[in-house]
Amino acid sequence: MRKLLASVALATATIAVAVPAAAEAQRSAYRPLGPSRQAINELLRDLNRAENGIERSVQRRIISRREAAGLRREASQIRFQLNRAARNGIGGREFASLRHQVNRLEQRLRIERRDRDGRRY
């Protein structure tokens, strides 16, 4: 009888330790991987470059103040979203969305520089 109780106690202790460890391993297996720190730094560098390009274009009078205001607003919205997403870690989809928005901002800046009309599109 003692051997039976001892083996039941041992099995119970083993299960009590193994189940939480297995659950943690399963949870971490499904945790989505986000972008690398290097990719996030590159995104910030591109956003800063776009903002500096907006300022340079206004100073050189390549784009109008009104065009610049729209571009600045878009850049600040992207920066706000990036800061908000960075609080809990940036996921892959969030990063892809932010990357797309920065690329679109850069494209809009190129379009505004080349249109030579001083108006928003």
N, C-alpha and C positions, 0 to 999 in steps of 0.2 A: 504494500500500500504506500509506503514511504517513497519507493522508487517511482511509482506512478505520480504522486503529488509533486515530487521533485522535477520530473520531466515535464509535467504540465506547467509548473511555475517557470521553468527554464524556457519553454516554448512561448509562454505569455510574455516574458521579458524580452525575448528576441523579436517578437511581433511588435511589441510596443516601441522598440527602437527602430525597427526596419520600416514600418509604415510611414512615419513622418519624413524620414529620409527619402523614401521613394516618391512621396508626394511633392517634396521640394524639388527633386530632380526632374519630375514631370513638369512642374510649373516653370522651371527655368528653361526647359527644352522648348516651350512654346513662347517664350519671351521674344518679341520681335527685335531684331538687331537694327540699330539705327546707323546713321552715317558716321564715318570716322571723324575725329577731331580735325584732321587736316582738311576734310571736305567742308566742314563747317567754317573753318578759317578762310578757305578759298571763297565761300559764299559771302562772308563778311567783307573780304577784300574786294570782290566784284561790286558789292553794294556801295562800299565807300568810293570806289572808282567811278561809279555811275553818278553819285552825288557830287563828287568833285567835278565831273564833266558837265553837270548841269550848271554849277557855279561859274566855271570857266566860260561856258557858252553864253551865259547872261552877261558876264563882264566884257566879252568880246562882241556883244550884240549880235550873236549868230541866231539866238532864239529870243523871243519876247519874254517879258516878265510874266505875262499870262501863261505862256507855254511852260515856263519854268515853274510856276506855282502848281500846275497840274502834275508835273513830273516830281516835284518835291513832295507833294501830298502822297503820291503813290509810293515813293521811297520811304516816307515815314510810316506808312501803313505796313510795308514789308518789314521794316525794322521792329515795329511793335509786335507783329505776328511772330517774328523770330525770337524776340525776347520772351514772349508769352510761352512759346513752344519749348524754349530752352529751360524753363523752370522745372519741368518734369522729365526732361530728356526728349530729344527730337526723334520721332519715329521716321521710318523710311518714306512713308507717304507724305508726311508733313514736310520733310526735307525736299522731296521731289516737287511738291507744290511751291515751296519757297524758291527753289532753283528756277522753276518755270516763271515765276513772277519777276525775279531779278533779270532773267533773260529778256522778258517782255519789256521791262523798264529800259534796258540797254537798247533794245530795238526801237522803242518809241523815241529815245533820245537821238538815235541816228536819223530817224525819219524827220524829226523836228529840225535837226541841224541842216538837213539837205533840202527842205521844202522852200526855204527863202521867202516865206510869205508872212511870218510874224504872227500867225494865227494857230490856234489849236486845230487838230484835225477834226 
